[in-house]
Amino acid sequence: MSVRVDSVTKIYGKQRALDGVSFTVDSGEIVGFLGPNGAGKSTMMKIITGFLHPDEGSVWINGEIVGGNNLGIRHQIGYLPENNPLYSDLYVTEYLEYVAGIYHIKTVQSRVKEMIGLTGLQSEKHKKIRALSKGYRQRVGIAQALIHDPSVLILDEPTSGLDPSQIVEIRQLIRNISTSKTVMLSTHIMQEVEALCNRIMIINHGKIVATDTPSNIKALATASGQNILVEFAESINPDKLNEIQGIIEIRPVSEKTWLVRGGATDLRPLIFRFAVANNLTILTLNKQESSLENVFLEITR
């Protein structure tokens, strides 16, 4: 395995940002790290990269423990932080040559040329970083994270703030990279997780609360029940609707529209018969498809 996290805890004052977190990531995997704001995602990524030290527990990269002044471990990790700090007054090529020098790369110019080609920066390489679009700045950030050829790549919100075409381009770039790297990415974008990741880990209040493939995570919604959106032509008494056998919960969407949650039994025939018995007209009666977003909201509620 490439990454092993064992019982990691991090405390800030009275807040346990991470609380006994354990997981592994195998070589070649793309793992999505999901969670609400403040759940502990960025803290976990900073501990994996060695920027923060855990109060308890340990992290291993390729069998070596992360910590202290272990520069060998840092050579195995590439990191793109969420705010992507770059030297805006440097030219793209100049900046990448500077980063290559930090890692004592012997063939600086050829390696920089290779990274520019890999990340699609050929047309922008003679520009100052300040003149680049957000999408191209993200490409520069990924290039600097890859320039020393790490085996593990950590990406914190890699497509944050990008337009749809830039998102597609960065996703494809990450796919291409993952053929020879282990990739962990933190994101709030569910479509990104479904498009990219082999596995998902959901963290909430500093604990891992779910980990599985995207399809299996989505299946949790189907296994746990169903959601029906029903719109009536008239206002109704929600207490009467709640009397239908099999309904677990009802939530108002508008004065005449309700989201009805039930178990495995299809509620639509029961709701239809309820409407007929009460002389009500149904305008909409739709079973909501399970989605990763629905499961995420349910797990982290």
Steps between C-alpha positions, in 0.01 A plus 500: 500500500611860437333683791417365844337714770478344845289648784587863419367765738552877478370742763475880476418633845176323596418390145596153376558574132587132446390225735676164458493494120629184327502400132723372220537603136649254253732578213317619189178596680322834465330559834255783562506653848160657575358686796325820609703813574695448820472120486879453500584444131773761461648415840527136397668589171750729672589220742551254214734744328695571820400867532318421825584242765224293662448510874445123490543231237728461199510527121708282267584567135627195310590335829690797648363703789423869439646739753798700618747601230444200276573670168496165322128468573430850367665406172233231466209744542364764264261756653264755350346703785155656464622859456777395254770749609713603200761770439292722272795714379687199359454359153352149480826340384702704749279392789514130412879520465512657848290215647714241321806659660348462846473125439859487362383358169806452279334537159300813581424626149394163359283428805333842479435446130345161578270650767393783271404243238319274748291782648424676170689821577685530166309809384539672839858413596644843409236692698524628854286302742298811587380514137359146502137401539394309810498176302856544377617598849358169623700325228816675621418386854460140385825524300693613809343218703616245239839637402698278740307188383328413831317169544216661702311810387284699746256748342292732721197636306680475162209640293372764744396819318550362148250533217339182355747461211798547733354242741477242221861570397638470856303178557649347188845609612448329838385180325814501287720550807330223698625226268835516680416679829288459810263797513305637797276797433281708726193656342143619559395420143310170489513474119878518523512210741275285280699591188846439646515287810534124552409544865344758731571578864251723681621678815275676748594657836851360464395137445475283188128421476492316165749355251417307182474529123273779363244243378486323836471829689209599274338162564471595868220739402306226324553255786390751762174593326355736245404863449179595319427854381125562496325821394128550557274754332361587842644567842488194724519414865849348548376301798257313271779429248720372779238237588580303182651168602870478414579870515796574725525877456348783299667833425333809349647628175227759446141551616374221272816295438648243737804272509389169645753249635417134546645152522536237228128491404408722206290782648360634173191272482425577865528876443278471191229314694531760779435776244196320353352436845539868594389649163845643436667558164862390460706715263837329560590159640868418443735254662829681558805316367767423757807720465837532662399843623190361675707234675765754599236730653336210682829369643631840610169642627 
